[in-house]
Amino acid sequence: MKAHNLSMESFWLPFTSNRAFKKHPRLVERAQGMFYFTPDGRQVLDMVAGLWCCNAGHGHARIVEAIQAQAAEMDYAPHFNFGHPAAFEVADMLAEIAPAGMNHVFFTNSGSESVDTALKIALAYQKERGQASRTRLIGRERGYHGVGFGGISVGGIPYNRMQFSNSMIPGVDHLPHTHLIDKNAFSRGLPEHGIELADELENIVNLHHPSNIAAVIVEPVAGSAGVLMPPKGYLKRLREICDRHDILLIFDEVITGFGRLGDNFASQAFAVTPDIITTAKGLTSGTVPMGAVLVKDEIYNEFMSKPGNAIELFHGYTYSAHPLAVAACKAAQEVYADEGLFQRAAEMAPVFEDALHSLKDEPYVIDVRNYGLMGAVELAAIEGQPGARGAELVQKTFDAGLMIRVTGDTIAFSPPLIMEQSHLQQAVETLRTILRAL
Ligand SMILES: Cc1ncc(COP(=O)(O)O)c(C=O)c1O
């Protein structure tokens, strides 16, 4: 159907200026490999893997066939008191690639659900082990943990909290963000400055007393707020402080999981093991909605160690481990392994880094940062109109056949892991031309 035949009114788009979008819709209706195609057949290079999720590229035959076969075999299976063998198999596959000692998986349908599930597991665990006073949660400024009430409460993006400010869950503190642009601009890989920002955790913990803190949640690399890197040594220090005070550390790996940083998870890329990992997106290469929370054995075992056969956790979703999601997950994980895509991401990372940093001297560019296949080019805001330059770029790049993601005036890149050098070159040169003409 052509765009001009559509009524654009009914669909209320998420996280979008509906009025601006409906005046100038950016529609795609087909995707293959590294490209989307518009209804009028224009090719658009995907440099964000959809929305940080299609790590295997679009329309991978093996994943498509697995979903089709599962739809024909069994449409739905309940996982409250029943089970589908493939779901157990996929949980084993995830435990296999998770950091050592994280052998338990709770399935959800999205990143937001994974985050709220992780927070609930953390709170319930503290109670189960007799530390019921540990109820406080610590997030971070500029953190994004989805849109559930738990997620926005520990999240640190002001606009996401603004309309709901009286309805946050209580007892949440925030660490300072790690974006020290004055000191770290144009860092290649992890920035040198800022490890001391982790020490603020010690201050927050001491203020409330460790016996009241349940968990800390951070994205190893903050994605949605503009790709903010952890300074060298920062995550390790967070881990040490959590260990010192017996506090759980949750890594929200909804973006950083499944090869984005050149390893299974950021936890392995940075050699820092949290107690809980939240995932979604690349879990199924974005093909069917699914999330998963990976949990350390000690936590799972605490729930299982109680006498009797009562339900251990009063939590779950109708679609936890939905058969289509499970089929997509299994196929995506097999594709990642068989095609060596995480290794490929690691190999392409230096090429990606050089390409992004080649934009350093272009107009308005105030920072370029990268790790693995995750990167950002930050532009100076137009005086008094933050975000306007970014919004203009989304339209101009799309018109020029390039899909990017913009947060404010920061352009984020997270290409499918199948990206070739020619795609990278096309993306960077398109952007360069547009920046010079702005
Ligand atoms: C780190 C992180 N956590 C949670 C979410 C929320 O995921 P979803 O949109 O699938 O609910 C996102 C989405 O971008 C994310 O980047």
The ligand as an ORCA input file, in Angstrom:
! r2SCAN-3c Opt
* xyz 0 1
  C      19.456     -0.998     27.908
  C      18.004     -1.122     27.565
  N      17.173     -1.648     28.463
  C      15.860     -1.803     28.202
  C      15.333     -1.422     26.993
  C      13.885     -1.584     26.723
  O      13.653     -2.551     25.780
  P      12.206     -2.675     25.096
  O      12.041     -1.469     24.224
  O      12.301     -3.970     24.333
  O      11.201     -2.744     26.184
  C      16.180     -0.898     26.013
  C      15.649     -0.482     24.716
  O      16.280      0.196     23.937
  C      17.544     -0.742     26.313
  O      18.382     -0.203     25.420
*
